[in-house]
Amino acid sequence: MTLKVWTAAAAIVAASVTLPRHTPVAIAHAEPRDQDRGTTLDDQVELGLTVYNSDIALVRDVRMLNLARGTSDLKFMDIAATVNPATVHFRSLTEPGRVNVLEQNYEYDLLEPEKLLRKYVGRDVTLVRTRQQDGSTMEEETKARLLSYNGAPVWQIGGEIVTGMRADSMRFPELPASLYSRPTLVWTLDNTGAARHRVEASYLAGKLSWSSDYVLRVARDDRTADLDGWVTLTNGSGTAFRNARLQLVAGDLHRVRQVLNKVMADEMRAAAPAPPSSMVQENFSDYHLYTVNRKTTINNSQTKQVSMLEGAGVPVKKRYVVDGQSFYYRNAQHPGAPLKDVVQVYYQFRNEDGHGLGVPMPAGVVRVYQEDSHGDTQFVGEDRIDHTPKGETLNLKIGDAFDVIAERKQTDFQKIATNVYEVAYEITLRNHKAVPIGVEVNEPIGGTWRILTSSHEWTKTDAWAAQFQVPVAADGAAVLKYRVRVTY
């Protein structure tokens, strides 16, 4: 059977014209030869995929194969195009001591029309031209030897040298052994065991990544919320992973090799019965390993989402926060006028047992929604969280308050003694909302300090910071006043 490469009409029209890269090409494959024996996804019986949140994945591909006795080559096809050849490990699971790898090659010189032409320099090709005659299409075939291909082909036809010859298609007798239709690993094996083997190939591949996305739906009273966590998986590796056992590693990798050895060992153990949840989490090393309890397919150039956690009725707290800064203490541009502070809005909840939480939460983006007065769900903000272990508190900043105003003014400054000063501040909070709120005011204070008087309760939260809790009535105002003695 001959190999045909079909191009658009007039693919070669002049000596200066090359094959157009955008032209669709159809290839009729030749019958496989003995030396072309290989394995594809049709032989696959098991697939494991461990994806890290650092754009790499560990692939464990198990296939059932017939291996020739003695020394032979095995072409392992349908692998990720982003494979790192230095990380490949091949072994027979049936008779590990009877199959040895003598040599390994990674072939990525892929089949393209121009590459095919260059491989046929010095060889014969059949040029096909079509013409219309009496309402039917006739083909004329010409045998030609390709003398060179440098920008355009130079042919030898009979005793003449020909350039610029028009051809509608070209036919090649066979596919060169050095060209592959897809990335392929080639092993030279020495098999002293049986003919039938269950083999495993494992390797690291790039352009496989995952991230976490969360949706927090807050109730109208701002007291409870439902939380859904999703794993968003992106596959740009150049191949599909069908019916794969999927695992995800959360953590910041420093040395991939250390983690790789541990994950390989985990993969080789028999899997324990999985509890009835969509994803199971376990600790290993200084990371967290998440295992999806059902097999899944990840196609190439696909983004897939898998449910990770579901929380219902999670207690939340809405916080209004004012953070004072040292340069706010006086208004240099408009003496005597107050300065406005930003009032930040947070939702706070704890990742603890109950309500569907209490599991390590990988870093990701939390998007917050809430129903309006008509029952329609509206987007109210988002924030990014770091890796959050069980028992930690999360604070999500969703934006700045529109209806809460904060203004500050320094009302007094006195020098009491050498390096000793007394200063007084006044912070006015106005609440234009229809419900009462509480505002946290965080004040930075330098030096050795002591608050002399305060209109509201306060807590020393740091060596150089104090926090005041200020309740503000609905559609009302409150004024925080305090005086502090500072020694520098």
C-alpha positions, 0 to 999 in steps of 0.5 A, spaced: 500 500 500 502 506 498 502 512 502 499 518 500 499 526 502 494 530 499 495 537 498 491 543 495 491 544 488 497 547 485 501 546 492 507 547 488 507 553 483 514 556 482 521 554 484 520 560 490 514 557 493 514 552 498 508 547 501 503 551 504 503 550 512 495 551 512 493 546 507 489 540 510 493 534 509 490 527 509 495 521 510 493 514 508 497 509 513 502 504 510 501 497 513 505 496 519 512 492 518 515 488 524 520 493 526 514 498 527 511 494 532 508 499 538 503 500 543 497 505 543 492 507 548 488 501 545 493 496 550 492 501 556 489 497 562 490 502 568 492 509 568 494 514 574 495 521 574 498 525 580 497 533 578 501 538 582 499 545 583 506 547 580 504 545 572 507 538 573 504 531 573 506 524 574 503 519 569 503 512 571 501 508 564 499 501 565 498 496 558 498 489 557 503 487 551 506 482 547 514 482 547 518 478 543 523 474 546 530 477 546 532 484 544 527 488 540 524 495 540 518 497 543 515 504 541 510 506 546 505 511 543 500 516 546 504 519 551 504 526 553 508 531 548 510 535 554 514 528 557 520 530 561 525 524 558 529 524 564 524 522 569 521 516 565 521 509 568 519 503 565 518 496 568 514 489 567 509 488 573 509 481 570 516 479 571 520 485 573 527 481 573 526 478 566 525 485 562 531 490 562 531 496 558 538 497 554 536 503 551 531 509 551 529 514 546 524 520 545 522 521 538 519 528 537 520 529 530 513 529 528 510 528 521 509 534 517 509 535 509 515 539 509 519 534 513 516 528 509 519 532 503 526 533 506 526 526 508 525 524 501 531 528 498 535 523 493 528 518 493 523 517 488 516 520 489 510 520 484 507 527 482 500 527 481 496 532 476 489 532 475 485 535 469 478 535 466 476 531 460 469 530 457 466 532 464 470 527 468 477 528 472 483 525 470 489 524 474 496 524 470 502 520 474 509 522 473 515 519 477 520 524 479 526 523 484 527 529 489 534 532 488 533 537 493 528 541 497 531 548 499 525 553 499 522 549 493 523 542 490 528 540 484 526 534 481 529 529 476 524 527 471 527 522 466 534 525 464 532 532 465 532 537 471 525 540 473 523 546 477 516 549 478 512 543 476 505 544 478 503 538 482 496 537 485 498 531 490 504 527 491 505 520 493 510 517 497 511 509 498 512 509 505 513 513 511 520 514 513 522 510 520 525 517 523 518 521 522 513 519 527 505 522 527 505 523 535 511 523 540 513 516 542 518 513 547 522 507 544 525 502 548 530 497 546 528 491 551 531 485 553 526 480 554 528 473 557 521 471 560 514 470 557 511 473 551 505 476 555 507 482 560 503 487 564 508 493 563 508 500 567 511 506 564 511 512 569 514 519 567 513 527 569 509 531 564 508 539 564 502 543 562 498 539 567 496 544 572 490 544 577 487 550 582 482 551 587 476 555 586 471 556 592 464 559 591 461 562 598 453 564 598 452 568 604 445 568 607 441 575 607 442 576 615 450 575 614 450 570 619 451 563 615 453 561 608 454 555 604 461 553 601 462 549 595 470 548 593 472 546 586 478 543 583 479 546 576 484 542 572 487 544 565 490 539 561 495 542 555 500 536 555 498 534 548 494 527 550 488 525 553 488 521 559 482 516 559 479 513 565 484 515 570 485 515 577 486 522 579 490 525 585 492 532 586 498 534 591 497 541 594 503 544 597 509 549 595 514 544 591 521 545 592 525 539 590 520 535 585 524 529 586 523 528 593 516 528 592 516 524 586 519 518 589 514 518 595 508 519 590 511 513 586 511 509 592 504 511 594 501 509 587 504 502 587 500 500 594 493 497 593 488 502 594 484 502 600 476 502 600 474 509 599 469 512 603 463 515 600 465 522 598 467 525 592 474 526 594 479 524 600 484 527 603 491 525 606 497 527 609 504 525 606 510 529 607 509 536 608 503 536 603 496 534 602 494 529 597 487 529 594 484 523 591 478 523 587 474 517 588 472 515 581 475 515 575 475 521 570 477 522 563 481 529 562 481 530 554 487 534 551 486 542 551 480 541 556 479 544 563 475 540 568 472 541 574 471 536 580 467 537 586 472 538 592 468 540 598 461 542 600 459 546 606 452 548 609 450 553 614 457 555 615 457 560 621 460 567 618 461 574 621 461 580 617 467 585 619 468 592 618 475 594 619 479 601 619 486 601 619 490 607 621 496 609 618 502 613 621 501 619 615 494 620 617 495 623 624 495 630 621 492 633 614 498 637 611 494 640 605 488 642 609 490 644 616 484 642 621 480 638 616 479 631 618 482 625 613 478 620 611 479 612 612 477 606 608 472 602 611 474 595 609 469 589 609 471 582 610 467 575 611 470 571 616 469 563 618 473 558 621 475 551 617 473 547 623 469 540 623 462 541 622 457 544 616 462 540 611 468 543 613 474 541 617 479 539 611 485 542 609 483 547 603 488 548 598 490 555 596 485 558 591 480 564 589 473 564 593 468 568 590 462 571 594 455 571 592 449 574 596 441 574 594 438 581 593 431 583 596 428 580 590 431 573 591 436 574 585 444 572 587 449 577 586 456 577 586 459 581 591 467 580 591 472 575 591 479 574 595 485 569 594 486 564 600 493 561 602 493 553 603 489 553 609 489 547 614 484 545 618 482 549 624 485 556 621 480 562 620 479 565 614 478 572 612 475 574 606 476 581 603 470 583 599 471 590 598 470 597 601 464 599 604 460 604 600 455 606 606 460 607 612 464 613 612 470 614 617 474 620 618 480 621 623 483 628 626 489 629 631 486 633 636 492 635 641 499 634 641 503 636 647 511 635 649 511 633 656 518 632 657 524 630 653 522 624 648 515 624 652 509 626 648 501 626 649 497 626 643 489 625 642 485 623 636 478 623 634 475 618 629 468 619 627 464 613 624 458 614 620 453 608 618 448 610 613 446 603 613 439 600 615 442 595 620 447 597 626 454 595 625 460 594 629 467 597 626 474 595 628 479 600 628 486 598 628 491 604 630 498 604 630 502 607 635 510 608 636 515 608 641 513 606 648 506 608 649 500 608 654 493 609 653 491 614 658 483 615 656 479 612 651 471 612 649 471 605 647 474 598 649 481 597 646 486 591 646 493 591 645 494 587 639 501 588 638 507 592 641 505 598 636 498 597 635 491 597 639 484 595 637 478 599 638 471 596 638 466 601 636 458 599 635 455 604 630 447 605 630 443 604 624 443 610 620 447 613 626 454 615 628 459 614 633 466 618 635 472 614 638 476 618 642 483 616 645 489 620 648 496 616 649 502 618 652 508 616 648 516 615 650 521 615 644 
